[in-house]
Amino acid sequence: ILDRRPVAVKISNEIREIRPQWGLSLADHVFEYYHEYGEVRYHAIFYGNDATEVGPIRSARFPDEQLVRAYKSVFSFASADYRVRYVLYNSDFASRLASISDQPCPPTFEFPTCRIDPNQWNHLMTDTSILSQHFTENNVPNGRQYLDGLKFNKNTPEDGEIANSLTVRYSKSHYHKWEYEPTVGRYQRYDDASTDSGEGETFELLIDRSTNQPVMADNIVIIFAPYSFYSREPEMIKIDLVGFGKAVVFRDGQAFEVNWARINPEEIISLTYEDGSRFPMKPGTIWFDIIGQTSPVTTESSDWRFQFQTP
C-alpha cells in the first residue's frame, strides 16, 4: 500500500448532526483548519491504511491545493467555489481529482464516490482502495512518491513538558480537546457538544462510525501559520504553508515547542528543533491543527489551550 500515492479526502465537521464521521481513525495524517464563518473541516490522508467507508465528503478550499501538492496525493472532494475549482483544475495535478457524484453506494471503479442517506442525511462517501484504483484505471501514474521530511522514534524525548490535555477553540461553535490516555499511550478526541455563547464549553467523545471506536491519535501538532482573507464576503481564507514558523508537538503525554518548515511546495511539513535537527515523532498517526500565527496560548498545570486568531 505504501507503493502508491496517498489518498486524500475532504471530510465534513461543520454541523454536529453529521457526526460521527466515517474513517477518521484510519487516516495517517489529518489536517484541521478554519474554513469560514466559524467552521472547520478535515483534510484526511490515507497512506498506510485503507478505509472502506470515508465521509461525509464536503467541498474543497484554497489550502487543500497546498496539501495535495505536498503529499502528491489523489484527492476526493465535493466540488468547491468556482474560484477554488479554477485553482484545482488548472493545476498540474488536475487528473488526480475526484469530485461530486450522484451515484448510489457502494462506490465503484467508475464512480469512486457515491451517495448514502443515513437518517435522511444525503452524504457523499468513498472507499480509499477503490478511489486509488479509479485513478490507476484512468492511466494516472499511481506509484510510490517521495514523502521524506518527518523523523520517527518510539523513545520519548527528554525535554518535554507534561501535557495531559489540549484544547483548540476555533470559534464559539467549533472547538475540541484531546486528552491523553496513558493506558494506550494515545490522545483521545472530544468535540464541541453545544455552541458556547458564554455558558461554557461542553464536550462529547468523537467516535468513528465505521469502527464504532473513539478517534485517537499518537501525535498532535499545532501549527502556527499566517492566515489571510482572499475574500471578506463571502468569507474565503488562504493559509501560507510555504515557509517556516512555530509549532507545538504533543506525544506520550508531553508537549514540545518546535519549529515547522516547508521550503518547497512539493514537500511535506518538517518539524525541527532550534538547531535544525528533526524532532522525533512517535510512530503512528498525526493530527495537525493549523491555527493563526498570532493565536494566544495558555497553560494551566498540565492543560494547554490554543485560541484561534488570524492572521
C-alpha positions in Angstrom: 0.0 0.0 0.0 3.0 2.3 0.5 3.9 1.8 -3.1 1.0 4.0 -4.3 0.1 7.7 -3.9 -1.5 8.7 -0.7 -5.3 9.1 -0.8 -6.7 12.4 0.5 -10.4 13.0 1.3 -12.1 16.3 2.5 -14.3 15.4 5.4 -17.1 17.5 6.9 -17.4 18.8 10.5 -19.4 21.9 10.2 -22.7 20.8 11.9 -22.9 18.4 14.8 -25.7 16.4 13.2 -23.4 14.8 10.6 -21.3 13.2 13.3 -19.9 10.6 13.8 -17.9 10.7 10.6 -16.5 7.6 8.8 -12.9 6.7 8.6 -11.1 9.4 10.6 -9.4 7.0 12.9 -7.8 5.1 10.0 -6.2 8.2 8.4 -2.4 8.5 8.8 -2.4 12.3 8.8 -5.4 14.6 9.4 -5.2 18.4 8.8 -7.8 20.5 10.5 -8.1 24.2 9.7 -10.5 27.1 9.8 -12.8 27.4 6.7 -15.1 30.3 7.2 -17.9 31.7 9.4 -16.6 29.8 12.5 -16.4 26.4 10.7 -13.7 23.9 10.3 -13.2 20.7 8.2 -10.7 17.9 7.8 -8.3 17.0 5.1 -7.6 13.3 5.8 -4.7 11.5 4.2 -4.6 7.7 4.0 -1.2 6.3 3.3 -0.5 3.1 5.4 -4.2 2.3 5.8 -7.3 1.8 3.7 -10.8 2.6 4.8 -13.8 1.1 3.1 -16.0 4.0 4.3 -14.8 7.6 4.4 -17.0 10.7 4.7 -19.1 12.6 4.6 -17.1 14.3 1.9 -17.5 18.1 1.5 -16.2 20.9 -0.7 -12.5 21.9 -1.0 -10.9 25.2 -0.1 -7.7 27.0 -1.2 -5.4 25.3 1.5 -6.3 21.9 0.1 -4.2 22.7 -3.0 -1.1 23.0 -0.9 -1.7 19.7 0.9 -2.4 17.8 -2.4 0.8 19.2 -3.8 2.8 18.4 -0.7 1.7 14.8 -0.4 1.4 14.2 -4.2 -2.0 12.6 -3.4 -5.1 11.8 -5.2 -7.9 13.9 -3.8 -11.7 13.4 -3.3 -13.9 16.4 -2.6 -17.4 17.5 -3.1 -17.0 20.4 -5.6 -16.0 23.9 -4.4 -16.5 27.6 -5.0 -15.7 28.4 -8.6 -12.5 30.3 -7.7 -11.2 27.2 -5.8 -12.2 24.9 -8.6 -10.2 27.1 -11.0 -7.1 26.7 -8.9 -7.5 22.9 -8.6 -8.5 22.2 -12.2 -5.8 24.4 -13.7 -3.1 22.7 -11.6 -0.6 20.1 -12.7 -2.5 17.5 -10.6 -6.0 18.1 -12.1 -6.0 14.5 -13.3 -5.8 13.3 -9.7 -9.1 14.9 -8.6 -12.4 13.1 -7.9 -15.3 15.4 -7.2 -19.0 15.0 -6.8 -21.1 12.0 -7.9 -24.8 11.3 -7.6 -24.4 7.5 -8.0 -25.9 5.4 -5.1 -23.5 3.5 -2.9 -21.4 1.3 -2.9 -18.6 3.1 -4.8 -17.2 1.5 -8.0 -14.0 2.0 -10.0 -16.0 4.1 -12.5 -17.8 6.1 -9.8 -15.4 6.1 -6.8 -17.7 8.5 -4.8 -21.3 7.6 -4.0 -24.4 8.7 -2.1 -25.8 7.2 1.0 -28.7 8.6 3.1 -28.4 7.5 6.8 -31.1 9.2 8.9 -32.2 11.2 5.8 -28.8 12.9 5.5 -27.6 12.6 2.0 -23.8 12.0 2.2 -21.1 11.7 -0.3 -18.8 8.7 0.5 -15.8 6.8 -0.8 -13.6 3.8 -0.3 -9.9 4.7 -0.4 -8.8 1.5 -2.1 -11.5 1.9 -4.9 -10.7 5.6 -5.2 -7.0 4.8 -5.7 -7.7 2.1 -8.2 -10.0 4.5 -10.1 -7.0 6.7 -10.9 -4.9 3.7 -11.9 -7.5 2.6 -14.3 -7.7 6.1 -15.8 -3.9 6.0 -16.5 -2.9 8.4 -13.8 0.6 7.5 -12.6 0.0 6.0 -9.1 3.4 4.8 -7.9 5.3 5.4 -4.7 6.1 9.1 -4.1 8.9 11.0 -2.3 7.4 11.9 1.1 10.5 12.3 3.3 10.5 15.1 5.9 9.4 13.6 9.2 11.5 11.7 11.7 10.1 8.9 14.0 11.4 7.3 17.1 9.5 5.2 19.7 11.5 6.7 22.5 10.1 9.9 24.1 12.4 12.9 24.0 13.6 14.1 27.4 12.9 17.8 27.2 9.1 17.9 27.2 6.5 19.5 29.5 3.6 17.5 31.0 0.5 17.7 28.8 -2.5 15.7 29.8 -4.9 17.7 27.6 -5.0 20.4 25.0 -8.0 22.4 23.8 -8.2 24.2 20.5 -11.0 26.8 20.1 -11.7 28.0 16.6 -15.0 29.7 17.4 -17.9 29.6 19.8 -19.5 26.7 17.8 -16.3 24.8 16.8 -13.8 23.8 19.5 -12.3 20.5 20.6 -9.9 18.9 23.0 -7.5 16.0 23.2 -7.0 14.0 26.4 -4.0 11.8 26.9 -4.9 8.2 27.7 -1.8 6.7 29.4 -3.2 3.1 29.3 -2.9 3.2 25.5 -0.3 6.0 25.0 -2.6 8.0 22.7 -4.6 11.2 22.7 -8.4 10.8 22.6 -10.6 13.3 20.7 -13.6 15.2 22.2 -15.6 17.7 20.1 -17.9 20.5 20.9 -21.3 19.3 22.1 -23.0 22.7 22.0 -22.4 26.3 21.0 -20.7 28.3 23.7 -22.2 31.8 23.8 -21.0 32.3 27.4 -22.5 29.3 29.1 -19.2 27.4 28.9 -17.8 24.7 26.7 -19.2 21.2 26.6 -17.6 18.2 25.0 -18.6 14.8 23.7 -16.3 11.9 22.7 -15.8 11.7 18.9 -16.5 8.2 17.5 -15.5 6.8 14.1 -18.8 5.5 12.7 -17.0 2.9 10.6 -15.3 1.2 13.6 -17.5 2.4 16.4 -14.3 3.2 18.3 -13.1 6.6 19.7 -11.0 8.7 17.4 -7.4 8.8 18.7 -4.0 10.0 17.6 -0.4 9.2 18.5 0.8 12.8 17.8 -1.0 16.1 17.9 0.8 19.0 16.1 -0.3 22.6 16.5 0.9 24.6 13.5 1.1 28.4 13.7 0.7 29.7 10.2 -0.3 33.1 8.6 -4.0 33.2 7.5 -5.2 35.9 5.1 -8.6 36.8 3.6 -9.0 36.1 -0.2 -12.5 37.5 0.3 -14.4 39.0 3.2 -17.8 38.4 1.7 -18.2 35.6 1.1 -15.5 34.7 3.7 -12.7 32.8 1.9 -9.4 32.0 3.7 -5.9 31.4 2.4 -3.1 29.9 4.5 0.5 30.2 3.7 2.1 26.8 4.3 5.3 27.6 2.5 8.0 28.9 4.8 8.5 28.3 8.5 7.1 29.1 11.9 6.4 27.9 15.4 4.7 24.6 16.3 3.9 22.6 19.4 4.0 18.7 19.3 2.2 16.6 21.8 3.2 12.9 22.2 3.3 10.5 25.1 1.6 13.0 27.4 4.2 15.7 26.9 4.4 18.9 24.9 7.4 20.1 22.9 7.9 23.5 21.4 9.5 23.2 18.0 9.6 24.8 14.5 7.8 23.8 11.3 9.3 24.3 7.9 8.2 23.7 4.3 10.6 25.5 2.0 9.5 23.7 -1.3 5.8 23.5 -2.2 6.4 19.9 -3.3 7.5 18.9 0.2 5.6 17.9 3.3 5.9 19.8 6.6 9.0 19.1 8.6 9.3 19.6 12.4 12.7 20.6 13.9 14.4 21.8 17.0 16.0 25.3 17.1 19.3 23.8 15.8 17.6 22.4 12.7 17.7 18.8 13.7 14.5 16.8 13.2 12.1 16.3 16.1 11.3 12.6 16.6 7.6 12.0 16.2 6.0 8.9 17.8 5.5 6.1 15.2 1.8 6.3 14.4 -0.9 8.7 13.3 -0.5 12.5 13.3 -3.3 15.2 13.7 -2.3 18.7 12.5 -4.3 21.7 13.8 -3.4 24.8 11.7 -4.1 28.0 13.7 -3.3 31.6 13.0 0.2 32.9 13.5 -0.9 35.2 16.4 -3.1 32.7 18.2 -2.7 33.0 22.0 -1.6 30.0 24.0 -2.2 29.5 27.7 -1.3 26.7 30.1 -2.7 25.7 33.4 -0.9 22.9 35.2 -0.8 20.1 32.5 -3.6 21.5 30.4 -2.8 23.6 27.2 -5.2 25.9 25.4 -5.0 27.4 21.9 -7.4 30.2 20.9 -7.6 30.6 17.1 -6.9 34.0 15.8 -5.9 35.5 12.5 -3.6 36.3 10.8 
